[in-house]
Amino acid sequence: EEGRYLEINLGLFSETDALEMIAYHLDVSVEDIDGSFLRNLFTSSRGMPHYLSYVLETIKRNDLTVKLDNGLIGLKSSESAESKLGYKSVNDLLLYRLDALDSSVRTTLHLAAVLGMEFDLLDAALSYEEVCGVKNADRFSAAMELCAHLNVAEKEGIIERVLSSAKHDQDEFGDPVDEEDRLCESLEDVIVSPSVRKSHPLYSENRRYRFTHDSWKTSILSVMLASRKEEMHEQIATVLEREIVEETESKDDLEKQITVFKHWNLSGNFIKAAELALQIGGQLTILGLNSQADLIFSDVITGLKREQGGVTYGGICSSVLDAVEPPELELLLKVYIGKGKALCNLAKGKAGAEAYQSALDILHYTPCAFEQEFDRSVCFPIFSGLFIVLKMGVIEQNEGGSYEVELCKQFVEQARLNNDPVHYGRALAMQGETLARHGKFEEALDNLETIKSIYDIETQHVAICKAYGSDRVGQAFSHSVNWNHALGRTDAALATCKYIVEEIVPMSDPKNVHNTFCLIYSVIVTMKEHDKALEARDLFIAAVVDPFEEHFGSGGSTVTKPMWKPILMVLDMQGNGSKEIEHIEEYLEWALDESSYELKSAIEIGMGNYSATPLAMFAEVPYYLARREEVELKKRKQLIQTARAQMEKSLENAQKCIPYAKSYAREKLVAIGALSTELGV
């Protein structure tokens, strides 16, 4: 109801505000407060109202004020009675409070701080048993002991119970979550499964706690030895991982997995952390949560970057890489590859290129990479990734394309020696694209024949997608549509389209919508250019739009999603010709909005290496609207001008793409020019 709530936006306090707040809390006059007292509190709290209030409450509770020699009120000294400054910092005050607690309570708070800003009572209890070596017979007494310790901490205002399902990324005062907990953002709260935990003495009393302020957790962690924190993280990870293994419903619980990963990573166990990161990152990527996947992979890498000094490769010291064993190197490269994939899915080509190049630099330097035990197939996705970002236009090379040619040569030779059809097929597909980019279409098609002899989608599709993110081998057939166009072989191009739609798409994973889009993009464009626009629209909805809605919902995201609406509009208008268009007003609103044509260059160049550039498709929306006589003449003129401007940009962008993208834009510019003349523009 109106007037029921009062919203106050409280900014940082000035020194005057802080002085008044001190006086209010201590029930004294502002003239009675010593300047050193004010400076200490204001500097420590940085003027944050909640923080300042909290510190003043601590001071008042523990009677930490004293009348100084000058008659003014100051802080009692933590060192000597002669110092006017008092405690050196707020952290000093918090440690004073902690030191006053019983050692057993402090031990429990150590565990709580390692668990995180917010934690579950049952998680704390199970971890407490692991840390203290509690036997089954002593479980009840240990649980009661833990609760007693937490009750003390709660009374002291160090922790508090969470009464509602609060998100983990901030407390009710808007204080930011610590760095360790940020990965759980946007995922659901931990769900306690009764199947295994209901036998625990605290099952019926389970609840969540959180620290009342991040300063408490930070202060507790600051006095713990690094080795002790790592040991506790390992013990907590062991407990939580055991539960996931035992509980079937928890195996797909991403938040639980992320929590376990966090603890393994902070324990310093690289192998456990990397293995779990790859598992979680793969799931997040499939769900379209590429930003979260990037965070997971980055955390693993950051753990190895802690050691500073000396020459680095991919940001990691040579001394660290010198000590790495083959299994660890394989995992490290996979993590960098996963990071590169996630970044490319976000259309962050430059950052993706850095991730792949880091992996290649590490591979070339690390001594164990030359040992027989090292699995060289791990490095193949690096070549594929660098090729992808090259097509995005973020890697500069000379006119002869020597970088691309050399990269392709290395990949094909190494994959051939490895004798694995999954990687050899991908290498050949990459070689075919390289040949075509340099105008050698006949050689590219000969290359495709070799691919046909080794490619079995039924047995290889899953493995290819796992290694490369999507079926890059199957996509070679999509690229060959353009190669046949370049050679004037229309029948062969249409036959290939039919093969892709009838043989490859049905055998592909419907959840990997990005792969399906890449498979049929050249097919859709070819069909629309051969009087099959409405059939192409039906195919696009059935193969891309509907599966995406089914598996990810309308709120899901994937890198090519901005292209879908304009593609569907173009196919609708082109296919229906002069017939009435049901959503023409919606189409007009889109076409007349300049922001509709904003697109990341990585998507424009990347997809322009599959067929027409996305902007060319976008430009056809105003073109087909300008052709419609029911649209008023003034708008038609505006639309055709927009179509020409956007198609010219497409042609400019296509200089970095395949030849078909250039010829497509040129052909459409001719049609746009003819309509412009007709409209008198």
N, C-alpha and C positions, 0 to 999 in steps of 0.2 A: 504494500500500500504506500501511497505517496506520503513522505514525511516519516516513514518508519525507520529508514536507515540514513545515517549521516556519513558521507564519504569525505575523508580528509587526506589530501596528498601532502605527506610530511617529508620535506627535503632535509638536507644537512643543516645542522645547527651552526650558528656563528659562535664566536667566543662569548659574546654577551648572552646568547641563549643558554649556552652551557653553564655559565656562571649562575644564572637564575635557576637552572635545574638543580645544580649542586646545593644552592641555598635552600631550595624547596625540600629536597630529600633529607637534608641534615637539620632542617628547621632552624636555620640561622639567617642572619642578614648577609647580603652580598658583600658588605664592607668588612665582614669578619673572616673572609676567605683569603688565604695566602695566594699570591700569584703563581708560585711554583706548583701548588695543588691544582690550580686551573690548567696551567700549561701541560702538566703531566697527563691529566685526564683527557684534555682536548686533543693532544697529540696522539695519545694511545687509541682513543675512540674514533678519531678522524671526523668527529662531528656527527656520527651516526646516532640518532636519538635512542634507538633500542639498545645499542651497545653501551652508550653512556648510562642509561638507566640501569642496565644490568650490573655495570661496574660499581655504581653508587650503592646499589642494593647489597653487593658483596662487602663493600667498605662499611656500611651501616651494620650489617648482620654480625660482622666480626670485630666491631669496635676498633677500626683501624685509623681513626682520626686522633689528633693530639693538638693541644694548644702549644704553639711554638714560642720561642723566646720573645718574638716581637708582638706576642699577644694574639696573633692570627691563627686560624685553624689550618693545619696541614696534615699530611699522611705520616703515620708512624713509619719509621725507617725499617727496612728489611736488613740493614747492615749495622748501622750505629745510631744512637740516639741523637747524634749531633747533626745528622744530615737533614736538611729541610726538604729535599726532593722526595724522600720516601721511597716506595717501591719503584723499581726502574721502569716497569711496564705493567700493562694489564696482565700479561702472561705471568709475571712475577706474583701478582695477586692470586691468580688461578692456581698456581703451583702451591702457594701458601695454603689454600683451601684443601687441595688434594693431599698435601703432606699431613694434614690434621686428621685424615681418615685412617681407619684401620688398614693394615697391609693387605688383608684378604679382600677388602672392598676395592682397594687400588688395583689388585690383580684382576678382579672382575671388570673393572673399568678399562684396564689394558685390553682385555678381550673384546669388550664392547667397542672400543675405539678402532680396533683392527677390523671388526665386523663392518663398520661403516657408520655414516651419519644416522641412519635409521636401521633398526634390526628387529628380527622376529625373536620372541622369547624362546621358542622351541629350537631355533637355530643356535641361539646363545647357549641353551642348556646342553644340546648335543655336542657343541664345540667345547663347552666347559668340561664335559666328561672326557673328551679326547685330550684336552690340554692337561687336565689334572690326573688322568689315568684312573678314572672312577670305574669300579667294578659293578656288575649288574646288581649285586646285593646291596650296594650303597647308593643306588640310583635315586631313591626317594630322598634320603638325607642330603645328597648333593644338590638336588633340585630345590629343596627348602633353603639350603645355604645360599644358593645363587639368588633366589627370590629375596632373601633377607638383605643381601648386598645391594641388589637393585633398588629395594625400598629405601635404603639409606641414601643412595645416590639421588633418588627421586626427591626425598625430603630436603636434600641439600640444594636442589634446583639444578643439578647437573644433567639429569635426563628427565624425560616426561613421557607419559603414555600417549600414544596416537589413538585418538578416539574415533577418527574417521579415516576413510581410505584416501589419505593424502598422497600426492605424487612425491617421488623421491628427489625431485630436482630442486626443491626449495622448501623452507619452513614457512609457517604462517606469516612471518614478518617479511617474507621475500628475500631472505638471506640465501645466497647461492649455494648449491650443493658442492661438496668437495669434488676434486677432479676424478677420484676413484669411482664415484657413483654416476657419472654423467652418461654412461652407456645405456642405462635403463630408461632413459628419456623416451617417452611416447609408447612404452610397452606397459602391459597391465601389471598390477601389484602381484606379489608372490602369493600363490594359492597353496594353503597347507592341505595336503592330501591325507585323509584319515586312514587310508589302507595300511600304512606302515607306522605312522606316528601315534595312532590312538592308544597304543600300549604305554606311551610315556606318561609319567606321573603328572606332567604339566599340560597334557593334551587339552583337557577341558578348561584350563586357565590360560590358554595361549593368547598372546596379545603382542602388539608392536610397541617398541620404545624408540625414542630419538633423543639426541643431545639437544639441550635447550638452545645451544649456540655452537657454531662451528669452532669457536675458540676453545671450548672444553676438549673437543676431540683433538684439535691441533696441539694443545698443551700436553695432553696425555701422550700422544705419539712422539712429541719432541724429546721426552725424557726416556724413551725406550731405546734399547740398543737395536741397531739395524738387523742384526742376526736374530734377535728375539722376535721382532716383527715378522721377518720372513718365515721363521719357524711357525708362528701362530697362523700366518696366512696359509701355510702348507697344511696345517692340522685342520683348519676350517674348510679348505678346499677338499680335503680327503673326506670329511664328514658329509659335506653337501653333495659331492660327486657320488658317494655311496648311495645316498638317497635317490638320486636321479636314476642310477642303474637299477635299483630295487623297485622303483615305482614306474610302471609302464606309462602312465599318463604324464609323467614329468619329463620323459625323454624328448618331447617336442615342445617343452616349455622354454621359450627363448630367454625369458628373464632369469629363470633359475640357471640356465646354462651360462648366461652372461655374468651372473654373480660368481659362479664357480670359476669362470675364466679370470675374472678380476683378481681373485685370491691366488690362483696359480701364477698369474703374471707377476703379482707383487711378492710372491714367494721366491722368485728368481729361477723357477723351474721352466726353462725356455721350451723344452720339448712338450711338456703338458700344456703350456699356455698356447703354443703355436698350433698344436693339433686341434685344440678346442676352438681357437680363433678361426681356423680354416673351416671347421664344421659349422660354426655359427655364421661366419661371414658368407658362406655359400648359401645358407638358408635366407639370410637377409637380402642377398642379391636377387634371389629368385622372387622374393616378396616385393622387390623394387625399392627396398630400404638401403640404397647404396651409400648414403651418407653415414648411416650407422655402421655399415660394413667397413667403410674406410676408417672410422674411429677404432674399431676392433683391431684391424691390421696395424694401424699406426701405433697403438698401445704396445703391441708386441715388439715393433721395431724400436720404439723409444726405450724399452727396457734394455736393449743392447747398446744404445747410444750414450748410456750414462757414463761410461769410461771415456775420459777426454784425453787429448794429446796425441801427437803423431799423425801420420798420414791416414786419411779416411777413404773408404770406398762405400758409396751409397750412404754416407754419413756414419759408418761404423768403423771404429779404429782397426788398423791392420793387426794390432796385437790381439784383438778379440777374434778376428777372422783366422789368425794363425793357429788358434787353439780349437777351432771348430772341427767337429768330426763330420763325415759324410752324411749321416742321418740328419744332423742339425742344419747343415748347409742346404739339404733338399727342402727342409721345412722353411728355412729363411727365404729361399727363392720363391717358394709357393706363396708365402705371405706377401712378398713384394708383387708377385703376379696378381694375386687377389686384389691388392690395393690398386694396381693399375687398371684392372677390369672395372672395379667399382667407380673409379674416377672417370673412365671413358664412358661408362653408362650415364654419368652425370654430365656428359659433354664437356668435361674438364680435360681436354686433350693435352694441354701443356703439362699439367700435374701428372697425368697418366703416363706421359712420355718420360718424365723424371723418374717415376717409379720403375718402369721397365728398364730404363737405362741404368738405374742403380743396381737392379738385379744383374744386368749384364756385366757391369763393372765388378761386382762382388764375385761373379762366376769366373771372370778372367783372372782375378787376383788370388782367390782363396786356394791355398796349397792342396787341400783334400779333394778339390774338384778334379784333380788329375789322378786320383787313386782309383783302382779297379772297382772298389765297392760303391763308388758314387754312381747314381742312376742319372745318366745324361738326358733321358727323356724328360726330366723335370724342367730342363732349360728350354725346351721347344716352344712353349707358350710365350717365352720372352721375345723370340723372333716374330711370332704372330702378333703380339701386342705392339711391338715397334712398327710393324707394317700397318697396323690399324691406325695408329696415331699419325703415321706418315700420310695416310689417305685423308686424315682429318686436316692436313695442311699445317701442322704445328712443327714439323721437322723440315728445315730448309735443306735442299740439295741442289747440285748443279744441273744444268740442262740435260746432261746425259743420264741423269738418275743413277750415278755410280753407287750412292749409299744404298738405294733400294735393290739394285742388282746384286751387290755384294752380300747384303743381308739375306736375300733370297737364295743365293748360291750356297752360303753357309748352312742355311736351314735344310735345303734339299739334300745336301751331301750327308749331313749329320743324321737326318731322319732315315735316309736310305740305309746307312750303316746300322742304324738301330733296328731296322727290319720290323717295324710296327706299323700296320696299315693305318692306324688312327693318326699317327704323327706324319707318316709319309704322305698320306692323302691330303692333310692340311698343307704340307710343304708344297705339294704339286699344285694345289689350288692357289696358293700364294704366287707360285711361279707363273701360273696362267694369267693372273691379274697383272703381274709385272710385264709380261710379254704384250698383253693387250694395251696397257698404258703407253707402251712405246710403239703402238701401231702394228704389232706382229700378230694379227688376228688368226691367221692360218696356223701358226705355231701354237697359239693359245688353244685352238680347237683340237689340235693333235694331242696337246697336253691333257685335255679333257678326256680323250679316249683312254689314256693311261689311268686316269682317275676312275673311269667306269669299270676298269678291270679289277680294281681293288676295293671299291666302295660298296659296302653292304649296310644300308641304313638300318636294317633290323637289328644287326649285331653291333654296329659301331656308333650309332647316333648318340646314345647316352654317354659313352666314353669321350666322344669328341666334344660334346657340350660341357662335360665336366672339366676337360682340359683347357678348352678355349672359350667357354662362355656361351657359344652358340655353334651350330653345325656349319663351320666354315667350309667343310668339304662339300656338303649338299648345296651350299650357296654358290659353288663354282658353276653349277648348272644355271643359276639365275644370271650370273655374269655372262655366261655363254649366249644368252638371248641377245645381249648388246653386241657381242662379237659377230653373230650372224647378221644382225641389222647392218653393221659396218660393212659387211661383205655383200649386202644386198640380197641375202638369203632369207626372205620373209617367211617362206614355208617352213624352213628349218627352225626359225625363231618361234613360230607359233606351235610347232610340234614340241619344242622344248618346254614351252609354257604349259602345254597339255600334260607333259610328263611330270612336271613339278607339281601341278595341281592334283593329279590323280595318283602319283606314286610316292612323292617325297613328303608333301604336306600331311597326308593322312597318317604317316608313320612317325611324324615329328611330335615332340612333347607339346601338348596344347598350352601348358603353363608357361613355356618359354616363348612368350608372345613376341619378344624382340627378334628371336630367330625366325619365327614365322613371317614377321613383317619383312625382314631382309630377304627371305626366300621368295615372297610374292610381289615385292615392290616393282621389279622390272616386268613381272607378269601383268600386273594391274595397268601399268603405263602402256604396255604393248597392246593389251586388249582394248583399252580406250581409244587407241590410235587406229584400231581396225574394227570400228563400229560395234564394239561389244562393251560399251561403258556400263550399262545396267547390269550385265552379267558380272563385270568386274566389281561393281558395287556390292552385289550379293556375296561374291566370294570374299571380299574384304571384311564384310560384316560377320560372315560365318567363320572365317579363319582367324581374324584378329580381334574385332570388337567384342563379339559375344564371349569367346573364351576369356578375354581379359576381365569382362564384367563378372563372369562366373567365378573366377579364381581370385580376383583382387578387388572387385567392386569399383564403383565409379570414382571413388577417391584415390584409387591406386595411381602409381606413376611409372612411366617407362620413357626412355629417351626420345622415342619417335612419336609419342602421344600428341604433341602439338601439331603434327601433320595430319592426323586422322580426320578432323572436321573439314578442313579445306579439300582434302581428297574426296570425301563423301559428297561435298557440295558440287565439286566439278563433275564427278561421275553422274550425279543426279541431273544436273542441267544439260550436260552434253548428251546423255542418253535419252532424255525426254524432248530434246530439241525445242520446238515451239509450243509444246504442250504446257498446260498449266503446272506451275511448281507450287507445292503446298506451303513450303517454308520460305518463300521468296523474301518476305520482310526481314526474317532472321538473317538470310544470306546478305541482304543489302546492308544491314547494320554492321555485320562483320566486315564486309568489303570496304565500307566507308570509314572504318576505324583504322587510323594509321598504325596503332599498336599491334594490330593483327599480323602485320608483316615482320615483326621483330622476331628474330630467330638466332640462336647461338651459331656462330660460324662453324663450330665443330660439327654440328648436325647438318648444316648446309653442305659443307665440303664432304663430310663422311657419307651421307646418303647420295650425294652427287656422284659418288663412285660406284653406285649401284644402278642408277638410271638418271632421269631428269633431276635437277636439284630441287629440293623442297620449295624454294622460292618460285621456281617456274610453275609448280602446281598451284601455289598461292596466287600467282599473278593471273592464272586462268579463271579464278573466281570472278574478279571484276570484269574480265573479258567476256565471259558468257552472260553476265548480267547486263553488260552494255549492248549485247546483241538482242536483248528482249525488248520488244516494242511497247509492252505495258509499262515499262519504267520511263519516267518523265525524261525528256531530252536533256535537261540540264544535268541530271544525275548520270545519264549515260555518257555524256562528255567527260564528266569528272571520273567516272569509272574507267573509261578507256585510257585516260591519261595515267591513272594509277597502274593499270595493267602494263602499259608501256614502260613506266619507270621501274616497276618491280621486275619485269622480264629482262630489262637491260642490266639490272643488278645481277640477275641470275646468270646471264651470259658472261658477265665479268667474273663471277665466282666460278663458273664452269671451266675457266682456264686452268684451274687446279684439279679438275675432275676428269672423268673418262670422256673420250671423244663424243659419245652419244649425248651426254649432257649439253655439249656445245651445239651440236646439230639440232637438238630438240629446241633449245632456246632461240636459235636463229630462225627456225621454221615458224615458231609461234610469233616472233616479232614481225614476220612478213604478214601473217594473218591479222595481227593487231594493227599494223600500219594500214592495211586495206580497210578495216572497219573505221579507223580514225578518219580516213579520207571520206568515207561514206557519211560519217557524222559531222563532217566539216570542222574537225579539230586539227 
